[in-house]
Amino acid sequence: MPVPFEALLPFALLTVCFGATGTLFSIAKRATNDGKVGYFFEEYEENQWELARRRNSMNLPPRYHIDSWETMMMERDRRLTGSLRGQSTNPTAPKEFATNSVWETERVH
Amino acid sequence: MASHRSATFSDQPYSDPNPLPSSVPHVEELGTTSAPLKSISFQLGSHCKAVNDDFMLCKAESRDPAKCLAEGRKVTRCATELINKMRESCLSEWDAHWQCLEKNNQHFQACRKLEKGLNDCAFSKLNLSKSIPGSPDGPQVHEKKSPIFTRVQK
């Protein structure tokens, strides 16, 4: 008896949809910056939206279960290397590190 | 309330460009980021125990940043000294371990093999061993042959 392929079409459609989503998603992840930071410490001249767009996702798995300690350390990494996931083993910090800490402020007058 | 004022937030983050006053002695800040620091955290803890304890006790007395600057400078100098020693003697093992940590959400349990290499190198060259304070009797969790909690199955 021949296989009733019409009945299996929805399954094939679902598989293709999932496959396409997954492929496009991984292409998008790979297409974002490879972990190279093209600039250092110019971030405060830029609009926050530009900054968020340029935040590079390297070819590393994302961090999860990030608590406030990890957030603080990742912010420190950003001040040291320019990227939230940038790492280095330099014993001394760049000169800008002394003054580039961000203070959450609100204008009162 | 009648005295309520609405919030005004700036779209630019605020950072103070003024350097520290010259009355504060200058110390080169540590440039090492989170993954390498986590990797040698226990070696740092045993090498710099005295100055770290001083700083923590000072902070326990008062949260004012100005009160603990001297102890903080000592901590920075001790950590810088250990980082320099690690770089000259155990750099490849250290690099391998912290890169493994970065790929695994900085979980120690995912990188035990490389951690063993790093601990052996640190013990032989710098006489620093890793021991977790408050561990129960028996082998430490990083030395167990078949630990209960390991990395997620890939």
Interface residues (C-beta under 8 A of the other chain):
Chain A: Y44 N47 Q48 L60 P61 R63 Y64 H65 E70 M73 M74 R76 D77 L80 T81 R85 G86 Q87 S88 T89 N90 P91 T92 A93 P94 F97 A98 T99 N100 S101 V102 W103 E104 T105 E106 R107 V108
Chain B: A7 T8 F9 S10 D11 Q12 P13 Y14 S15 D16 P17 N18 P19 L20 E28 E29 L30 G31 T32 T33 S34 A35 P36 T80 I83 N84 M86 R87 L91 W94 D95 W98 E102 K103 N104 N105 Q106
